[in-house]
Amino acid sequence: MKKFFAIALALVLVTAAGVAKAATPLVDSAWVKANLGKPGVVFLDVGGKLGGKTKADFLRGHIPGAVWTNYLKDGWRYKDKNNTVGQLSPTPKLEKLIGGLGIGNNDHVVIIPVGGKALDVATATRIYWTFKVLGHDNVSILDGGMNAYKKAKNPLAKGSAKPKAKTFKAAFRKDMVIAKADVVKTMKSGGVLVDIRPNNQFLGVNKHGKAKRYGTIPGAINLPENWMTKNGGGTFRDPALLKKLFAFAKVSTSGPEIYFCNSGHWASLGWFVSSELLGNKDAKMYDGSMIEWSADMSLPIQTAFKR
């Protein structure tokens, strides 16, 4: 009997170790297929409006056992007291949301975007960043998303079942959350600020509908969001090419730097590539970004295009 329990314990430890070892920033569709049905692995489908999908698409065919969440409506982000949209929701709200999706502190979360374009991949990187801020490191993204999974002709399931709620307790990492004051300090000291928005917004030709002014934070460097993925699609570029692109844009792959966009959505792509794929753990993300910055008329704006 003792031998039986020893063998059983060994199997549990091997399984747990296998899951932990696999918690790299990116996994591929083959990894997903190999881990279908494994305890402790939660596939979180985030395919929604930004990827041209709805919950109906999820119900018609998804990764077996996956749970679906609405990134724009479920409470991953909220409008703060200053009416800045897209901000990191309060920790208790996020704990309740994540636990309600059947995710506990010991689970390996694999985030599944649509995988069609950089915009929808940023849904995955933003949620990934949120888990990291909450102290949950056991998280990955399916590179290429559902498009890659389906292309490989992997098994699909239909319908959905309400996940059994779990307790999720955050260990909030305050150092990962950048406030407007931190950005002001970085700007004044000549630190590295990286504007991940499309070049037309960086130059001040166009702007986000909720931004109050055209332009960018003075001294910022532009590294467009669609450089992060292959042809602006749903698969990340190879790290070697990413390093070349960073060098081309004159953005370092080491040392303190702050990524921003309009509301911290696209910025999460830049942060993810720099921090998670290229290993720059000094990279930070400012989720207030240009919507918050442009609303404060005491702060300067730099624009190359003069209206």
LUMKOLLUM-199702 format. One record per residue (C-alpha): residue in three letters; y negated, z negated, x negated; chain. Coordinates in nm, 2 decimals, padded with zeros to 4 digits, always signed. Layout:
N
+--------+--------+--------+--------+--------+
: residu :     yy :     zz :     xx : chaine :
+--------+--------+--------+--------+--------+
:    ALA :      Y :      Z :      X :      A :
...
+--------+--------+--------+--------+--------+
***
This chain:
307
+--------+--------+--------+--------+--------+
: residu :     yy :     zz :     xx : chaine :
+--------+--------+--------+--------+--------+
:    MET : +00.00 : +00.00 : +00.00 :      A :
:    LYS : -00.24 : -00.09 : -00.29 :      A :
:    LYS : -00.16 : +00.25 : -00.44 :      A :
:    PHE : -00.25 : +00.42 : -00.11 :      A :
:    PHE : -00.59 : +00.25 : -00.09 :      A :
:    ALA : -00.66 : +00.33 : -00.45 :      A :
:    ILE : -00.59 : +00.70 : -00.39 :      A :
:    ALA : -00.80 : +00.69 : -00.07 :      A :
:    LEU : -01.09 : +00.53 : -00.25 :      A :
:    ALA : -01.07 : +00.78 : -00.53 :      A :
:    LEU : -01.09 : +01.07 : -00.28 :      A :
:    VAL : -01.39 : +00.92 : -00.11 :      A :
:    LEU : -01.57 : +00.87 : -00.44 :      A :
:    VAL : -01.49 : +01.23 : -00.55 :      A :
:    THR : -01.62 : +01.37 : -00.22 :      A :
:    ALA : -01.94 : +01.16 : -00.25 :      A :
:    ALA : -01.99 : +01.26 : -00.61 :      A :
:    GLY : -01.94 : +01.63 : -00.51 :      A :
:    VAL : -02.21 : +01.61 : -00.25 :      A :
:    ALA : -02.45 : +01.42 : -00.48 :      A :
:    LYS : -02.40 : +01.67 : -00.76 :      A :
:    ALA : -02.47 : +01.96 : -00.52 :      A :
:    ALA : -02.81 : +01.81 : -00.42 :      A :
:    THR : -03.00 : +02.07 : -00.63 :      A :
:    PRO : -03.33 : +02.20 : -00.49 :      A :
:    LEU : -03.16 : +02.53 : -00.39 :      A :
:    VAL : -02.81 : +02.60 : -00.26 :      A :
:    ASP : -02.67 : +02.94 : -00.17 :      A :
:    SER : -02.47 : +03.06 : +00.14 :      A :
:    ALA : -02.14 : +03.02 : -00.05 :      A :
:    TRP : -02.21 : +02.65 : -00.11 :      A :
:    VAL : -02.30 : +02.61 : +00.26 :      A :
:    LYS : -01.97 : +02.77 : +00.37 :      A :
:    ALA : -01.78 : +02.55 : +00.13 :      A :
:    ASN : -01.94 : +02.24 : +00.27 :      A :
:    LEU : -01.91 : +02.31 : +00.64 :      A :
:    GLY : -01.79 : +02.01 : +00.83 :      A :
:    LYS : -01.81 : +01.77 : +00.53 :      A :
:    PRO : -01.93 : +01.42 : +00.62 :      A :
:    GLY : -02.26 : +01.33 : +00.47 :      A :
:    VAL : -02.40 : +01.68 : +00.48 :      A :
:    VAL : -02.65 : +01.77 : +00.75 :      A :
:    PHE : -02.77 : +02.13 : +00.79 :      A :
:    LEU : -03.12 : +02.11 : +00.93 :      A :
:    ASP : -03.22 : +02.45 : +01.09 :      A :
:    VAL : -03.60 : +02.49 : +01.09 :      A :
:    GLY : -03.61 : +02.85 : +01.21 :      A :
:    GLY : -03.90 : +02.87 : +01.45 :      A :
:    LYS : -04.22 : +03.05 : +01.54 :      A :
:    LEU : -04.34 : +03.11 : +01.18 :      A :
:    GLY : -04.02 : +03.29 : +01.12 :      A :
:    GLY : -04.03 : +03.48 : +01.45 :      A :
:    LYS : -03.75 : +03.27 : +01.60 :      A :
:    THR : -03.71 : +03.02 : +01.88 :      A :
:    LYS : -03.45 : +02.76 : +01.97 :      A :
:    ALA : -03.28 : +03.03 : +02.19 :      A :
:    ASP : -03.20 : +03.22 : +01.86 :      A :
:    PHE : -03.05 : +02.90 : +01.72 :      A :
:    LEU : -02.83 : +02.86 : +02.04 :      A :
:    ARG : -02.71 : +03.21 : +02.01 :      A :
:    GLY : -02.58 : +03.16 : +01.66 :      A :
:    HIS : -02.62 : +02.90 : +01.39 :      A :
:    ILE : -02.44 : +02.73 : +01.10 :      A :
:    PRO : -02.16 : +02.52 : +01.25 :      A :
:    GLY : -02.27 : +02.16 : +01.29 :      A :
:    ALA : -02.64 : +02.23 : +01.23 :      A :
:    VAL : -02.92 : +02.06 : +01.41 :      A :
:    TRP : -03.24 : +02.23 : +01.50 :      A :
:    THR : -03.60 : +02.10 : +01.48 :      A :
:    ASN : -03.93 : +02.25 : +01.59 :      A :
:    TYR : -04.15 : +02.22 : +01.28 :      A :
:    LEU : -04.47 : +02.29 : +01.47 :      A :
:    LYS : -04.41 : +02.05 : +01.77 :      A :
:    ASP : -04.16 : +01.78 : +01.67 :      A :
:    GLY : -04.40 : +01.57 : +01.47 :      A :
:    TRP : -04.35 : +01.67 : +01.10 :      A :
:    ARG : -04.73 : +01.71 : +01.08 :      A :
:    TYR : -05.01 : +01.58 : +01.29 :      A :
:    LYS : -05.39 : +01.60 : +01.35 :      A :
:    ASP : -05.55 : +01.30 : +01.18 :      A :
:    LYS : -05.85 : +01.09 : +01.30 :      A :
:    ASN : -06.09 : +01.35 : +01.14 :      A :
:    ASN : -05.93 : +01.63 : +01.34 :      A :
:    THR : -05.77 : +01.78 : +01.02 :      A :
:    VAL : -05.45 : +01.96 : +01.14 :      A :
:    GLY : -05.12 : +01.98 : +00.95 :      A :
:    GLN : -05.14 : +01.64 : +00.79 :      A :
:    LEU : -04.83 : +01.43 : +00.69 :      A :
:    SER : -04.74 : +01.23 : +01.00 :      A :
:    PRO : -04.73 : +00.85 : +00.98 :      A :
:    THR : -04.41 : +00.71 : +00.82 :      A :
:    PRO : -04.28 : +00.53 : +01.13 :      A :
:    LYS : -04.31 : +00.85 : +01.33 :      A :
:    LEU : -04.12 : +01.05 : +01.06 :      A :
:    GLU : -03.85 : +00.78 : +01.03 :      A :
:    LYS : -03.79 : +00.80 : +01.41 :      A :
:    LEU : -03.79 : +01.18 : +01.40 :      A :
:    ILE : -03.55 : +01.21 : +01.11 :      A :
:    GLY : -03.31 : +00.94 : +01.24 :      A :
:    GLY : -03.31 : +01.11 : +01.58 :      A :
:    LEU : -03.19 : +01.43 : +01.42 :      A :
:    GLY : -02.88 : +01.24 : +01.30 :      A :
:    ILE : -03.00 : +01.20 : +00.94 :      A :
:    GLY : -02.94 : +00.87 : +00.76 :      A :
:    ASN : -03.04 : +00.76 : +00.41 :      A :
:    ASN : -02.71 : +00.85 : +00.26 :      A :
:    ASP : -02.70 : +01.21 : +00.40 :      A :
:    HIS : -02.75 : +01.52 : +00.20 :      A :
:    VAL : -03.00 : +01.73 : +00.40 :      A :
:    VAL : -02.98 : +02.11 : +00.36 :      A :
:    ILE : -03.29 : +02.27 : +00.51 :      A :
:    ILE : -03.23 : +02.62 : +00.66 :      A :
:    PRO : -03.53 : +02.85 : +00.71 :      A :
:    VAL : -03.51 : +03.19 : +00.87 :      A :
:    GLY : -03.54 : +03.35 : +00.52 :      A :
:    GLY : -03.75 : +03.65 : +00.63 :      A :
:    LYS : -04.08 : +03.59 : +00.45 :      A :
:    ALA : -04.27 : +03.34 : +00.23 :      A :
:    LEU : -04.45 : +03.20 : +00.53 :      A :
:    ASP : -04.13 : +03.08 : +00.70 :      A :
:    VAL : -03.97 : +02.97 : +00.37 :      A :
:    ALA : -04.28 : +02.74 : +00.34 :      A :
:    THR : -04.16 : +02.56 : +00.65 :      A :
:    ALA : -03.85 : +02.45 : +00.45 :      A :
:    THR : -04.05 : +02.36 : +00.14 :      A :
:    ARG : -04.30 : +02.15 : +00.34 :      A :
:    ILE : -04.02 : +01.96 : +00.51 :      A :
:    TYR : -03.85 : +01.93 : +00.17 :      A :
:    TRP : -04.17 : +01.78 : +00.03 :      A :
:    THR : -04.19 : +01.54 : +00.32 :      A :
:    PHE : -03.84 : +01.41 : +00.25 :      A :
:    LYS : -03.93 : +01.36 : -00.12 :      A :
:    VAL : -04.25 : +01.17 : -00.02 :      A :
:    LEU : -04.03 : +00.95 : +00.20 :      A :
:    GLY : -03.81 : +00.87 : -00.10 :      A :
:    HIS : -03.52 : +01.08 : +00.01 :      A :
:    ASP : -03.40 : +01.29 : -00.29 :      A :
:    ASN : -03.07 : +01.41 : -00.15 :      A :
:    VAL : -03.22 : +01.73 : -00.01 :      A :
:    SER : -03.19 : +02.10 : -00.07 :      A :
:    ILE : -03.30 : +02.44 : +00.07 :      A :
:    LEU : -03.07 : +02.73 : +00.15 :      A :
:    ASP : -03.21 : +03.01 : -00.06 :      A :
:    GLY : -03.25 : +03.32 : +00.16 :      A :
:    GLY : -03.21 : +03.10 : +00.47 :      A :
:    MET : -03.01 : +03.21 : +00.78 :      A :
:    ASN : -03.06 : +03.58 : +00.69 :      A :
:    ALA : -02.86 : +03.53 : +00.37 :      A :
:    TYR : -02.60 : +03.32 : +00.55 :      A :
:    LYS : -02.55 : +03.59 : +00.82 :      A :
:    LYS : -02.55 : +03.87 : +00.57 :      A :
:    ALA : -02.25 : +03.71 : +00.39 :      A :
:    LYS : -02.07 : +03.72 : +00.73 :      A :
:    ASN : -02.01 : +03.34 : +00.73 :      A :
:    PRO : -01.89 : +03.17 : +01.05 :      A :
:    LEU : -02.14 : +03.09 : +01.33 :      A :
:    ALA : -02.14 : +02.85 : +01.62 :      A :
:    LYS : -02.31 : +02.88 : +01.96 :      A :
:    GLY : -02.48 : +02.62 : +02.18 :      A :
:    SER : -02.58 : +02.28 : +02.05 :      A :
:    ALA : -02.48 : +01.91 : +02.08 :      A :
:    LYS : -02.72 : +01.62 : +02.07 :      A :
:    PRO : -02.69 : +01.46 : +01.73 :      A :
:    LYS : -02.59 : +01.09 : +01.71 :      A :
:    ALA : -02.90 : +00.91 : +01.61 :      A :
:    LYS : -02.90 : +00.72 : +01.28 :      A :
:    THR : -03.13 : +00.47 : +01.10 :      A :
:    PHE : -03.36 : +00.64 : +00.84 :      A :
:    LYS : -03.57 : +00.40 : +00.64 :      A :
:    ALA : -03.84 : +00.55 : +00.41 :      A :
:    ALA : -03.93 : +00.44 : +00.06 :      A :
:    PHE : -04.28 : +00.59 : +00.07 :      A :
:    ARG : -04.40 : +00.75 : -00.26 :      A :
:    LYS : -04.78 : +00.70 : -00.25 :      A :
:    ASP : -04.82 : +00.89 : -00.58 :      A :
:    MET : -04.71 : +01.21 : -00.42 :      A :
:    VAL : -04.98 : +01.21 : -00.16 :      A :
:    ILE : -05.32 : +01.35 : -00.28 :      A :
:    ALA : -05.64 : +01.25 : -00.10 :      A :
:    LYS : -05.97 : +01.44 : -00.09 :      A :
:    ALA : -06.11 : +01.19 : -00.34 :      A :
:    ASP : -05.84 : +01.28 : -00.59 :      A :
:    VAL : -05.92 : +01.65 : -00.56 :      A :
:    VAL : -06.30 : +01.58 : -00.61 :      A :
:    LYS : -06.22 : +01.38 : -00.92 :      A :
:    THR : -05.99 : +01.66 : -01.06 :      A :
:    MET : -06.26 : +01.92 : -00.98 :      A :
:    LYS : -06.53 : +01.72 : -01.16 :      A :
:    SER : -06.31 : +01.66 : -01.46 :      A :
:    GLY : -06.21 : +02.02 : -01.50 :      A :
:    GLY : -05.85 : +01.96 : -01.40 :      A :
:    VAL : -05.61 : +02.22 : -01.28 :      A :
:    LEU : -05.65 : +02.32 : -00.91 :      A :
:    VAL : -05.42 : +02.59 : -00.78 :      A :
:    ASP : -05.51 : +02.78 : -00.46 :      A :
:    ILE : -05.19 : +02.92 : -00.33 :      A :
:    ARG : -05.35 : +03.12 : -00.04 :      A :
:    PRO : -05.36 : +03.50 : -00.03 :      A :
:    ASN : -05.62 : +03.65 : -00.26 :      A :
:    ASN : -05.85 : +03.76 : +00.02 :      A :
:    GLN : -05.89 : +03.40 : +00.13 :      A :
:    PHE : -05.93 : +03.28 : -00.22 :      A :
:    LEU : -06.22 : +03.53 : -00.28 :      A :
:    GLY : -06.38 : +03.44 : +00.05 :      A :
:    VAL : -06.33 : +03.77 : +00.23 :      A :
:    ASN : -06.12 : +03.61 : +00.50 :      A :
:    LYS : -06.05 : +03.25 : +00.60 :      A :
:    HIS : -05.82 : +03.04 : +00.82 :      A :
:    GLY : -05.93 : +03.01 : +01.18 :      A :
:    LYS : -05.97 : +02.63 : +01.15 :      A :
:    ALA : -06.15 : +02.64 : +00.81 :      A :
:    LYS : -06.53 : +02.58 : +00.85 :      A :
:    ARG : -06.63 : +02.79 : +00.54 :      A :
:    TYR : -06.52 : +03.08 : +00.34 :      A :
:    GLY : -06.41 : +03.04 : -00.03 :      A :
:    THR : -06.22 : +02.80 : -00.24 :      A :
:    ILE : -06.26 : +02.48 : -00.43 :      A :
:    PRO : -06.48 : +02.54 : -00.74 :      A :
:    GLY : -06.28 : +02.60 : -01.06 :      A :
:    ALA : -05.95 : +02.67 : -00.87 :      A :
:    ILE : -05.70 : +02.93 : -01.00 :      A :
:    ASN : -05.54 : +03.17 : -00.75 :      A :
:    LEU : -05.16 : +03.20 : -00.74 :      A :
:    PRO : -05.08 : +03.38 : -00.41 :      A :
:    GLU : -04.80 : +03.23 : -00.20 :      A :
:    ASN : -04.60 : +03.56 : -00.18 :      A :
:    TRP : -04.56 : +03.56 : -00.55 :      A :
:    MET : -04.31 : +03.28 : -00.52 :      A :
:    THR : -04.05 : +03.48 : -00.34 :      A :
:    LYS : -03.90 : +03.82 : -00.40 :      A :
:    ASN : -04.14 : +04.08 : -00.25 :      A :
:    GLY : -04.28 : +03.80 : -00.03 :      A :
:    GLY : -03.95 : +03.76 : +00.14 :      A :
:    GLY : -03.70 : +03.48 : +00.20 :      A :
:    THR : -03.54 : +03.44 : -00.14 :      A :
:    PHE : -03.70 : +03.26 : -00.44 :      A :
:    ARG : -03.77 : +03.46 : -00.76 :      A :
:    ASP : -03.57 : +03.38 : -01.07 :      A :
:    PRO : -03.73 : +03.10 : -01.28 :      A :
:    ALA : -03.78 : +03.32 : -01.58 :      A :
:    LEU : -03.98 : +03.57 : -01.37 :      A :
:    LEU : -04.17 : +03.28 : -01.20 :      A :
:    LYS : -04.27 : +03.15 : -01.55 :      A :
:    LYS : -04.41 : +03.50 : -01.63 :      A :
:    LEU : -04.60 : +03.51 : -01.30 :      A :
:    PHE : -04.75 : +03.17 : -01.36 :      A :
:    ALA : -04.86 : +03.27 : -01.71 :      A :
:    PHE : -05.01 : +03.59 : -01.57 :      A :
:    ALA : -05.21 : +03.39 : -01.32 :      A :
:    LYS : -05.30 : +03.15 : -01.60 :      A :
:    VAL : -05.13 : +02.85 : -01.43 :      A :
:    SER : -04.94 : +02.62 : -01.66 :      A :
:    THR : -04.59 : +02.51 : -01.59 :      A :
:    SER : -04.65 : +02.17 : -01.73 :      A :
:    GLY : -04.91 : +01.89 : -01.70 :      A :
:    PRO : -05.11 : +01.76 : -01.40 :      A :
:    GLU : -05.21 : +02.02 : -01.14 :      A :
:    ILE : -05.28 : +02.01 : -00.77 :      A :
:    TYR : -05.17 : +02.28 : -00.53 :      A :
:    PHE : -05.36 : +02.35 : -00.21 :      A :
:    CYS : -05.39 : +02.61 : +00.07 :      A :
:    ASN : -05.53 : +02.57 : +00.42 :      A :
:    SER : -05.32 : +02.29 : +00.57 :      A :
:    GLY : -05.05 : +02.21 : +00.31 :      A :
:    HIS : -04.80 : +02.47 : +00.43 :      A :
:    TRP : -04.82 : +02.75 : +00.18 :      A :
:    ALA : -04.92 : +02.49 : -00.09 :      A :
:    SER : -04.57 : +02.34 : -00.06 :      A :
:    LEU : -04.43 : +02.67 : -00.19 :      A :
:    GLY : -04.63 : +02.64 : -00.51 :      A :
:    TRP : -04.55 : +02.27 : -00.55 :      A :
:    PHE : -04.18 : +02.34 : -00.49 :      A :
:    VAL : -04.16 : +02.61 : -00.75 :      A :
:    SER : -04.36 : +02.42 : -01.01 :      A :
:    SER : -04.20 : +02.08 : -00.95 :      A :
:    GLU : -03.85 : +02.15 : -00.84 :      A :
:    LEU : -03.77 : +02.49 : -00.99 :      A :
:    LEU : -03.97 : +02.49 : -01.31 :      A :
:    GLY : -03.95 : +02.11 : -01.36 :      A :
:    ASN : -04.32 : +02.02 : -01.37 :      A :
:    LYS : -04.30 : +01.67 : -01.22 :      A :
:    ASP : -04.68 : +01.63 : -01.27 :      A :
:    ALA : -04.74 : +01.89 : -01.00 :      A :
:    LYS : -04.89 : +01.75 : -00.68 :      A :
:    MET : -04.98 : +01.89 : -00.34 :      A :
:    TYR : -05.30 : +01.83 : -00.13 :      A :
:    ASP : -05.20 : +01.87 : +00.23 :      A :
:    GLY : -05.56 : +01.83 : +00.36 :      A :
:    SER : -05.64 : +02.15 : +00.17 :      A :
:    MET : -05.92 : +02.39 : +00.27 :      A :
:    ILE : -05.93 : +02.28 : +00.64 :      A :
:    GLU : -06.02 : +01.93 : +00.53 :      A :
:    TRP : -06.23 : +02.03 : +00.23 :      A :
:    SER : -06.44 : +02.30 : +00.41 :      A :
:    ALA : -06.52 : +02.06 : +00.69 :      A :
:    ASP : -06.70 : +01.82 : +00.46 :      A :
:    MET : -07.04 : +01.98 : +00.41 :      A :
:    SER : -07.11 : +01.75 : +00.11 :      A :
:    LEU : -06.84 : +01.93 : -00.09 :      A :
:    PRO : -06.91 : +02.25 : -00.28 :      A :
:    ILE : -06.74 : +02.59 : -00.21 :      A :
:    GLN : -06.69 : +02.87 : -00.45 :      A :
:    THR : -06.68 : +03.23 : -00.32 :      A :
:    ALA : -06.66 : +03.55 : -00.52 :      A :
:    PHE : -06.75 : +03.76 : -00.21 :      A :
:    LYS : -07.11 : +03.71 : -00.10 :      A :
:    ARG : -07.16 : +03.77 : +00.26 :      A :
+--------+--------+--------+--------+--------+
***
